[in-house]
């Protein structure tokens, strides 16, 4: 069951990345992480935190590359 929740959290992060502005995306990631901490194992939570951090960096980099 935890694996299903872990995958669902990653999918939520991916969906938010595609459809939100940078600031909103970061807020959503923080909300997902706050809720995930209560249902995932410690290892899964660490993995999800790292995954979210990587996605946040990607979002920032892709917006920085847009022409002005």
C-alpha positions, -999 to +999 in steps of 0.1 A: +000+000+000+028+024+008+043+019-026+010+030-042+009+061-021+046+068-029+039+066-066+008+087-063+028+114-045+054+115-073+026+117-099+010+146-080+044+164-080+048+157-118+013+170-126+019+201-105+051+208-123+034+207-157+005+229-148+016+255-123+037+287-120+070+282-101+058+297-068+025+278-068+044+246-078+067+250-048+038+255-024+020+224-038+052+204-033+055+215+003+018+206+009+023+171-007+054+165+014+037+176+046+009+151+040+031+124+027+052+124+059+022+109+077+017+080+054+051+070+039+080+052+054+110+072+064+129+059+034+101+067+010+097+101+025+134+108+020+132+096-016+101+118-022+118+148-007+148+143-030+124+139-060+105+171-052+138+190-047+150+178-082+117+189-098+119+223-081+153+228-095+141+217-130+112+242-128+135+270-119+160+262-146+134+259-174+119+292-165+153+309-164+160+297-199+129+314-214+137+344-236+128+377-222 
